[in-house]
Amino acid sequence: MSYSSKTKSARIVFYIQSFLLDVFFGGYLAAIADRILYPYLISNVTASDPTSVTFILYGTFAVIFAIFSSTFDFSLSAKILGKPLLGWQNSVAQNIAWIIGITSIIAGWVISKISPVDFFSVQGLGAAKRLFGALLTPNLDIFDAALFAIIETIYIALIATLIALPFSFILSFLSARNLMKNHPVTFTVYYCIRLITNITRSIEPLIWAIIFSVWVGIGPFAGMLALMVHTVSSLTKQYSEQIEDIDTGAMEAIEATGAHPLQVIWFAVVPQIMIPFLSFTIYRWDINVRMATIIGLVGGGGIGSMLMQYSGLAKWHEVGLIVFMIALIVWVMDYVSAKVREALV
């Protein structure tokens, strides 16, 4: 392909990307104005349920907005993608960015139903005082059971991390672009693994715990499986990004000797990534300990199950002890993992 053809193709791709992004911006502004700004701030009524006609109108406005932006060259998307804008076009694009930002903040405030009046009301402050008073006077009668549950939580996180390690290690090489881009088959494998790990990582461990609680039953095994799945996808991403950032000089030197691709990876890639891999792994175990306290709320075992039980019964003195133990173990894990990572790095 000639240079002019490549340039033309790049311009077409740039135009399509900027146009689609402008369509998104236009549709977003239309939806915010119709669903939040007008009903809540202007007419002070609850927005009606959207219909197919509503979405058609949003889409029409979005396309018109994108056409005007590209025709008159004040496209915010083009500016974001790197095209320099001058004069009034640049001012218009900046104003559009400000409008999007300000309307997003207003929409967030409205959707979150922020109410300082309720927060500082006498009734609310009184309830908070009673709650924190109970939490700060923990009931030590359940200390033995809570201690066993917190130990169970730590081991759930540990086993989930250990089982995830070999899968993450192997998948990280298969999802590293610099190692997989040289052949159509390997590049396809790269995209497939990236897609799968992105999907599994986007699903929170809490949801995985619900899935596995139905699959294998409520208990620590379901919690461990939930953490393992999320750990595999998260570590695969972190490991692969570290592989993509390695110095390629060692790889080129070993390739020049006629070494097999696996030998190149073992002798040129692995030595550069072991310390970061260990640091990522320890940090992930730290994260899993924190997550293990949450997945217990949906049947994943550990201290979270006790927390759900006593909070459901409004036994706040018992909840106070559990919260104190969770905070203590999280602080200890954070301190230890930080010291280990400092030693490794």
N, C-alpha and C positions, 0 to 999 in steps of 0.2 A: 504494500500500500504506500502510495507516494505521500510526501509531507503535506501537500495541499489537501489530499483526501483525509488524512488524519486530522488536520486542522478543522476541516468542514465537519467531520464526524464529532469532534470535540465540541464545536459550537452547537450542533444539534442537541447533543446530550445536555449541554449547559442550559440551553433554552428550555428543554423539556423539564429539567429539574427545577429551574426557577419558576416556570409556569405552574407546575404542580404545587410547589410550595406557596406560591401566591394564591392559588385556589384554596389551599388549606387556611391561609391567613384570612381570606375573604369570608369563607364559610364560618370560621371561628368567630370573627367579629359579628357576623349576622346572627349566629346562635346566641352569643353573649348578650347582644342588644335585645333580642326578642325574648329570650328565656329568663333573663335576670335584670338587666338595666331598666327596661320599660315596665315590666310588671311590678317589681319590688321598689324601684326608686322613683318612678314617674306616676304610674297609675295606682300603686299600692294595692295590688291584687295578686292572687296566686296564679302563676302561669298555668294555662290549660295543657292537657296532654298533647304532645306533638302528633301530627298526622302525616300521611305521605305527602300531602300538599305542602306542609311546612318544610319538609326536607327538600322538596323540589324547589321551593323558593330560596332556601339557603344555598342550594347548588347553583341556581341561576345567578344569584348575587355574587357567589364566589367566582364563577367563570367570568362575569362582567368585570369584577374587580381585577382579576388576573389579566384580562385583555387590556384594560385601561393602563394597568401598571406597566406592562411590557410595551404597549404602543407609545406611551408618552415617556418611557424610560425613567420612571421613578420607582422601579421594582425593589422592594425591600429584600426579596429573595435573592435577586441578582447581587445586591450589595453584600448580603450574608455569604454568598458563594464566591465572593472575591472580585466582582466587577466594580471598578471605581465609578462613582457617580459625581457629577459636578453641578454647581449652580443650584437652581431651584429644585431640580430633581433630587439632589442629595438631601435638601431640606425636607422635602415631602416624605422621602423614605424614612428619615429620622423621626419625623412627626408621627408617621404610621407606627413605627416601633414604640414610641412613647404611648400612643393610644392603646396598642396591644398590651403593653406592660401595665398601664394604669387600670384598664378594664379588667385585666386578669386579677389584680389585687382586689378590686371592688367585688368581682365575682366570687373570689375566695372568701372574702369577708361575709358576703351574703349567704353563700352556701354553708359556711361553717356556723352560721347563726351566732356570731360573737355577740355576747351581751354582758358588758361590764356591770350593768345594773344587777343582773342575777348573780354575778360572781361576788359582788360586794354587798349583797342583801343581808339583812340581819338573820333571816332564816338559814341562808346558805352558809354564812360564817359560823353559826351555831352548830350546824350539822358537821361542818369540817372540824370544829373544835372537839366535838364528841368522838369523831372518827380517829383523829390523830392522837387524842388522849388514850384511846384504847390501843392503838398501834404502838404507842410508846411505853405501854405497860404490858409486855408480852406474857403469855401464860406458859410457864416452863414445864407444865405437866406433859406436854407432847414433845418434849425435847428429844427423847430417844427415837420416837417414830420419825420426827423431822430429820434427825441426823442420818438415819438409815436411808430416807428418801433422797437427801442431798447427795449421799454417796452413790446411790443408784443413778442419779442424774449425771454425776461426773463420769461414771463408767459408760453410760449410754452415749455420751459425747465422745469418749475415748474410742470405743469400739466402732462407732460410726465413722470417725476420722481414719482409723487404721484400715478398715475395710475399703474405704474410698480411695486410699492412697494409690494402690497399684492401677486401678482403673483410671484415675486422674493422670497418673504418670504416663501411661501408654497413650491415652487419648490426647494429651497435650501435644505430643509430637505430630499426631495425625491432624490436629487443628491449628498447627503453626503454618502460617502462609508462606514463610520463606523456605520451608522444607517441602511443601506440597504443591508449589505453583508451577513446577517444571514439566508436568505431564497432565493431560486432560483427565485421566482416571484418578490420579491422586488429588487433583484440584476439585473434582467432584466429591471425593471422600471428605476433603476439607470442608466444603460447603455443607454437606449433610451433617457432619459432626457439629459444626458451628450452629446449625439450625436447631438440632436436637438439644444441645446444651443451653442454648439461649432460651428455648421453650421451658425446659425443666428448671432453669434458674429463675425464670420469671414467676414460677409458681412457688409461693412462700412455703416454708417448712410446716406451717400450721395447716395448710391445705393438704400437703402430703401426709401429715399425721392423721387427718380425717380419712383420707383414702386408705391408708394402711390399717387404720383401726377397723374399718369395714372388711378389709381383705384378710388380715391375720388375727383380728380381735384386739380389744383394748388392752394396753399394757406396754411395758418397756420395749418389746420387740418392734411394735409399730412405730414408736418414737425413734428408735435407732434407725429403722429403714427410712423414715422421713428425713432425718438428718443426713444419712448416707447419700441419698439421691441428690439432695441439694448441695452437699459437699463435693460430690463428683463433678457436677456442672460448674460450680464456682471455682474449684481448684484447677479444673481443666482450662478455664479462661485465664486465670492468673498465671499458671504455668506456661501456657502457649504464648501469652504476651511477653513473658520473660524470654522465651526461646526466640521470639521475633526480634528482640532487642540485643541479641548477642553480637559479638564482634565476628564478622564473617571471614576475617583474615586467616584464622586457624582452619576453618573449613576449606578454604581455597587451597591452603598449603597441603593439607592431607589429601584432598581430591587430586592435586597435581601428581601425587605418588601413585595414582591408580587404585586407591583404596575403595572398597565396597561402600555403598551408601550407609549401611549399618555401622561400619567401622568409622566413617566420618562422624556420624552422630555420637557414637560412644566415646571417641577420643577427642573430638573438637567441640561438641555441643554440651555433653553431660558435665565435663569439668567446670564449665562456665556457669552452670545453672544450679548446682547442688546447694550452695549456700542460700541463694534466694528461695529455692524450693523448701528447704528446711524452715526458713523464716516464715514463709507463707503457711506451711503446714501447722506450725505451732500457733500462729495467729488464728488459723481456722479452728483449731481445737478450742481456743479461747472463745471464739464466736459460738461454737457448738454448745459449750457449757451454758452460755447465756440463752441460746435458743431452746435448749433442753428444758429450761424452766418454764418456757412458754407453751411448748407442744404438749406438756402435761395437762394443760387446760382442756384439751380435746381428746384425752385418753391416751396420751403418749407415755404415761408412767412418770416416775420421778417426783420431785418436790412440787411440780406444777399441779399434779393430781390432788395433792393435799391442799394446795392453795385454793383450787377450785371448790373443793369440798367445804372447807371452812368459810370461805367468802360467801358461798351459796347459802350457808346457814347463818350468815351475819355474825359469826364468832370472831370479832375483830381483835380480841386479845391473842387468840391462836394465830390469826393472820399476821399480827405484828411480829410474833416469833419467827414465822416462816419468811416474812419479808426481810427481817434482820439477818437470817441465815443465808438467804439468797444474796443479799448485798455483800455479806462478808466473804462468801466463797467466790463471787464475781471479782471482788477487789483483790483477793489473794491470787486468783488465776491471772488477772490482768498484770499484777506486779511480777509474778514468776515468769509469765510468758514474755513480758517486756525485757526482763533481765536476760533470759535465754536468747532472745533475738539480738540484744546488744552484744552478747558474747559471740554469737555466730557471725554477725556482720563486722 
